[in-house]
Amino acid sequence: MNQRSTALDPAPDSCDSPRDSVAPTSRTNGLEVAAAVRSGSRKAADIAQEANVGVASGDGPVNAFITLTPEWAEAAAARVDEAVAAGAEVGPLAGVTIALKDNLCTRKVRTTCASRILGSWEPPYSATVVERVLAAGALPVGKANLDEFAMGSSTEHSAFGPTRNPHDLNRVPGGSSGGSAAAVAAGFATVALGSDTGGSVRQPAALCGIVGAKPTYGGVSRYGLVAFASSLDQVGCFAASVADAALVLDVIAGHDPLDTTSLPEPWAAVAPGLDAGVTGLRVGLVDELLVEGVAEDVRSAVMAAADWLRKCGATVESVSVPALAYGMSAYYLIATAEASSNLARFDGVRFGLRVKGASAEEMMINTRTAGFGDEVKRRIMLGTFALSAGYYDAYYGKAQKVRTLITEGFAEAYRRFDVLLSPTSPTTAFRLGERLDDPLTMYLSDICTVPSNLAGHPAISVPFGADGGGLPIGVQVLAPGRGDVLMFRVARTLEQASAG
């Protein structure tokens, strides 16, 4: 595989390119590509070659990828073309290029989690979702950049340098799946996979002007996803359209016996019902997610989205879920506590970086000191404190009680409404470096997205207009557990507003 950086040398902090934007005016349609490949009118090999050239020549100023995988894409393309030539059945993603977030294990392909501690690690197996997209005919063009161990909201916390927003190279793409979002937004890949622990698919999708979906917890296998916070983590997808997002989600979803949190029942495909419309649906506009701090342009976009849904036949009313006011506090206790536990395995003994020391204890200290970045260390320390003797009940225990209140509050809201509506991010893309020295402000980037993770519910971000500076705005549709089909229907209707 072509590893862009064989050493852990970050990309430069400044962009030498005179361009201030690399976002394409139009993006590849995955459904059309797959249909063309299946019919034989296009060769997957040609698509792979074009994509590899485009990524290699265009990604420099964006830094969406940590590892480029041209040989992998070409080998996958050859298998697809051979199957088409033989008249065999090929998958729904035949010839569709895909970016894989670099916390998804890929067999014999470097998987770093954007961390020095895993800088050259090659897993012995692939994540279930990776196996499924490959079996469906997708062409993997590279492993996408992210905030280290998926801890961040800007993709600035990476040992390989920050990713930049293709719409404005001076701004962040969001995080932690910023590399995946930027890859799709820039046209380097048709679709992408990411992980969403507190909004890490939806928030960067909003900031990059694309679709980002997080399914019901347990709907998609987490096997092979390097864990951040196991009760919150979920694999999600990015695409330029709701239909392409549905295509990817239907491929990766479904029961996996290798994941003990995988839902046992068959996955209800979301793609067939996309165009069923919203006539008669009840939509709740969440008061607590339109609080002070939400930019006026973003607020206006959400209200315009509500008006569009009314025009399309839905009933839209305000709804209050009071417990959401405590969502951020609960999330950052639960997430950091679980991160503290999950990251204990990176000790310099079993795999990854090892920094020598006079004793085993000193070696572990040296390894973790050198291997983890500042943000990861901050969260490990917060989580260790929350789990420590004498503080567990006061912090972690109370956070879990708040989580229950949030889940119950959502249940009450869904007795009145079919889906809920809110901003995805309180602001559009902010400038690189603007929030690095203010962790609290950075954390508040996820204020609208963390509630769905705490409840285990699906949510999707759909592009809906732009702010005064032309930066994309995302509107979020939230649904109850196993409400993915209905959520995608509403998302498709919102998408039609911009199409019309």
N, C-alpha and C positions, 0 to 999 in steps of 0.2 A: 504494500500500500504506500501511497505517496504521502508521507507525513510532512506537513508544511513546516513544522518546527521540530527538529530532532532534539533540540535543547529547549529549556524553558526560558526562552528569550521573549519578553513581552513585545507586542507591537508598539511602535512609537506612539507617544502621547499626543503628537500633533499630526495632522493630515497634510501631506505635501501636495496632494492633488488639488488643482485649481477648481475642481467641481465641488459644489456645495450640496449636490444631490445625485444619487444614482438610481432612484426608484424609477422603474419603467412605466411608460404610459399605459401599457397593457401587459397582462400576464398570461401564462399558458393555462389553458383549460384542461384539467386532468381527465375529465370524462371524454372530451374530444380526442385527446392524445391516445388514450387507451382504445377507443373505438377504431381510430385510424390504424393502430398497430395490429389489432385483432383482424382487421379486414385485409391487412397486407399492403395498404397504401402508404404506410410509413414503416421504416425499419427502426427497431429499438436501438440498434448499433449507431445509427446516425444521430438519434436523440442523445445518446450517452456521449458521443464525441462532441457534439455542439455544447452540451451542458458542461463537460469537463473543461473545454476551452474557455467558455464564458466565466466559469468560477475562477479558473487560474488567472485569467487576465483582469477580472473585474473586482475580485474580493479584497484586494489590498487595502483600499481606504475604508472599507466597511469592517473587515475582520470578523466576518460572520462564522468562519470555520477555524477549528483548531487543527484538524487532520483532513486532508483531501484524499479521496479514495477512487481515483480514476480507473484503476485496474478492476476494482470491485464492481463499479458501475458497468464497465465493458463486459465483464464476465456474466453479470446478470442479464445484460442486453442480449448477449449471444444465446443464452438459454431461452429467452423469450422468442427470439427470431427462429430458433431451431424448432420450437414447439409450434409456432405459426406455420412454418414451412411443412411440417409433418401433419398438419391438420388437427393437432391436439388442442385440447382446451387450455386457454391461458387465462390468467387471473384478471380481476377487475382493475388492477393497477398496472397492467402491461405497458411498459415503456414510460411510465410516469416517474419523473425524477423526484427524489426525496432527500431531505436533510435529517440527520438523526442527532438529537441532543446528546452531548458527550457524557451524560451520566447513564446512558443505556448501554449495557454490555454488548460488545460485538466481538465474536470469536476471532482471535488472532489479529484484531484491529485495535490499535491503541485506544484506551478509554481512560480519560484523565480526570473527569469531573472538574476540569479547569483548575486543578490543584497540583502543586509541586509534589505532594505526597504520593500522587499516582501518575507522575509525569510520563512514565514509559510502560505502564502496566498494560498487558494484553490479556484479556479474559480468556478462559478456556471454554466458554459457552456464550451464546447470544441470548438476549432478552426475548421473551415470548413475542412481544410486539414486533421486534426486528425480524424474527423468523416468519411472522405472518405477513408482513409487507413484502418480504422477499418472495415468499411462496405465491403472493398475488401478482408478482411481476414487476415490482418497483425497482428503480435504479438508484442505489445509494451513492450520492455524489460527495458526501463528506460528513464528518462529525462536527456538530455545531457548537460554537462558543456559549458560555453560560457564566453566571455568577458561581464562584467556587462552591461546590457541593449544593448548588441550587439555592444558595442563601444570599438573596439580594433582589432588588427591584430595578436594576439599571444595567446589568451586565458590565459593570465597571470593576467588580471584585473577581477578576480572573487572572491567573498566573500567566496567561497568554495575551494580556492587554485587553482593553475595552472593545466592545462592539459598538459601531456607530449606526445611527438611524439613517436608512437610505434616503429618507425625505429631507434630511438636514444633517450633514455629517458632523455638525457641532453639537448635536443632541443625542440623548440616549435612546436606545430602542426599547427600553423597558427590560424587565427581568423576572425571573432568572433565565427564562428561555429566550433571551434577546437574540442570540445567534440564529436560532431556528426561525424566529419571526423576521429578522432582517434578511435571511436567505430567501424566504418567499417574497417579501416585499421588494427585494432587488431583482427578482426574477432568476436567481441562481438555482432554485429548485421550485418545482410546481407545488409540492406539499412538504410538510415537515412534521416530525414528532417532537414533543416536549414533555416536560413534567410540570404539574400544577399542585403545589403544596398550600399556597395561600393566594394564588392568582397568577402564577408564573407562566401560564399559557395565555390567559385572557388579557392581562395588563399589557404585555408586549404586543399582542395582537392589536389592541386598541391604539397604542402609540405608533405602530407601524402601518395602520390602515388596512388590516386584513382580518380574516375570520379566525377566531381561536376558541376551541371547544374543550370543556372538561366534562367527562361523562359522570354518571352516578358512580360513587365509590364502589368498587368491586365489579363494575361492568367491564373494565379492561384490566388485564393481568399486570401486576407489578413485578412479576418474576424477571429478574435481570435489571431492574431499575435500582441503581445504587441509592440506598435509603437515606433520606434526610429526616423526615418525621413520618413514621410508618402509618399512623392512623389518619394522616392528612394527605399523603402523597397520592397522586393519580397521574397516569399517562394520558396526555391529550394530544390534539392535532391542530395544525395550522393549514390554511388554504386561502386562495384568493376569493373563493366563493363558498357559500353555504353548501351547495351541492357537492363540491369537491371535499369539503370537510366531512360531510355525511358519508361519502364514498370511503374515505380513509377510516373513519370511525367504525363503519360496518365491517371493515376488514380486520381491524385489530381487536374488536370487542368479542365477548363470549367467554364461557367458562374455561378456566385453566386449572387442572389438578395440581400444578406446581405452585400455585398461589393459594394459600389457605384463606385469604380474604376474598377470593373470587366468588361472585354470585353463582349459585348452582343452576339457576334456570336459564333457558336459551335466551340469547340476546334478541330483542325486538328491533329489527332493522329500522333505521331512521330515514333512509333515502326514499322508500316508496311513498311516504306520506308528506313529502316536502311541500307539494303544491295544493294541499287540502284547504289552505286558507285559515282565517281566524274568525269567521262569522260565528257569532254566539259565544265566543270565548270571553272569559272574565280576566282582566289584567289588572294587577295591583301595582301602583306606583309607590315605592317604598320611601316613606318619609325620612327614616333614619339614614338613608343613603343619599339624601339630597340636602345634607346639612351644610353648615358654614365650612368653607374650605373648598367646596366644589366650584370650579371656575364658571363664570357666567356663560361662556360659550358652550361649555359642556352641559350645563343645566338646560340651556335653550335647546340643545340637540335632543336631550331626553324628552323634553316636552313636545318637540316636533315629532319624535318617534311615537309618543303616546297619541298625538293627534292623527298620525297616519294609521295607527291600528284602529282607532275609532272609525276613521273613514272606510277602513276595510271590513268593518262589521263587528269589531270587538267592543266590549264595554270596559272602560278604563276609569278607575277610581283610586284615590289615595288609600294607603294602608299603613298602619303603624305596627312595627315589631320592636317593642321597647328594649328587649334584651340585646339587640344588635349594637346598642351603645357601648356594650362591654366586650364586643367581639375582638377588637384588637388586643386588649389586655389578656384575654383568655388565650388567644392564638399564640402570642409571643411567649407565654409560659409553657403551653403544651408543646409547641414546635421546638423550642430550645431544649426542653427537658428530653424529648425524644431524640433530638440531634446529639445531645450529650451522650446518650446511651448508644446510639447507632455508630457514632464516630470513634467510640472506644476501640473498635477493631483495628484502626489504623495506628499501629504501635511500633512499626519497624521490624516486627518479627515475622509475620506471615506473608506479607506481600507489600509492594510499593517501596517507597524511599526508606533507607536506613542510614542514620547518622551515628557514627561510632561514639561510644562512651566507655568510661572505666568500669561500669557495671551495667547490668540489664536495665535498671531503673534510669540511670543517666542516659543510656542509649535511647530509651523511650522518650524521655524529656527532650533530648536533643532533636530527635526525629520529628516530634510533634511541633516543637518550636520552629524548626526550619520549614516543615512541610505545610503547615496551615497558615492561611492569610489572616489578617487582622479581624475581618468580619466573622470568619468561622470561629476564631478563638473567642471573640466576644460572645457568640451564641453558645458555645460549649460552656463557658464560665457561667453565663446566666442560667443555663439549664441545669448544670451541676449544683448550683446554689438552690434552685427551686426544688431539687430532689433530695437535698441534704437533710440529715436528721434534725428535727426540730422545725423545719420549714416546709416539709412536704404537704402537710394538711393546710397550712396557711396560704400556700401559693398553688402548687400543682393540683391539690385536691379541690380547692375552690374554683380553679380554672375549669376543671372537668364538670363541676356543678353548673357553672355559667354556660358551658357547652350544651348541657342538657336543657337549660332554659332557652337557649337559642333554637335548638331543635324543636322544642315544644312551641315556641313562638312562631316558627315557620309553619308548623303543623296547623296552628290556629289560622294563620293567614291563608293557607291552602284549602281550608274549609270554605272560604269565601271566594277565592280566586284560583284560576287554573295555572297561571304563571305570574311572575313578578317582573318588574322592569326597574332598571336603575342605571346610573353611569357605570362604566367599567373602571375607569380611572378618574379621580377627581380633577386631574389636569391633563393637558396634552403633554407631549414629550418635553422634558426639561433639559437644560444644558448640561453637557458633560462636566463633572466636578462640582456642580451646583449644590448637591446634597451630601457629598461624601463626608463632610465634617459635621453633619447634622443627622445622626442615625434616626432620631425620632421622626423628623420630616420625611426621610426616606421610607421608613416603615409605613407612614400614613398613605403612601402611594397605593397600598393594598387594602385600604379601609373598605372599599366596596366589594372586594372579591373574597376576603377571608371567610365571611359567614357561610358561603356554600361549602367550603372545605370542612369547616367545623361540623356542619350538619350532614356531610356526605352526599350532598345534592348535586345534580348537574347544573352547569351554567355555560353560557356562550356569549362571546363578544362579537358584535357585528359593526362594521364601519358605518357611520351615519354622519356625514358632513365633515366640516373642518372648522378650525378656529379662525380668528381674524388674520393669523399669519399663514394660513394654508396648511397647518398641521392636522393630521387626522384625529377624529373623535370616535370613540367606540361606545356603543350602547349595549348594556348587558341584559340578557334574558335569563331569569332564574326559574327553575322548575323543581317540583318535589322529587324525591328519590324514585328512580325508574320512570321519570317523566321525560326522558330524552326525546322521544318521538314528538311529543307536543311542543317541546322547547324548540326543536328544529323547524317545525311548522311556522312558529312565530318569527324565528330568525329569518327564514326565507321570505316571509311577508315584509319584514323590515328592509331586507336587501332590495326588494322590488321597488321601494320608494326611490332609491338612488338610480336604479335601472330605468325607471319611468320618467 
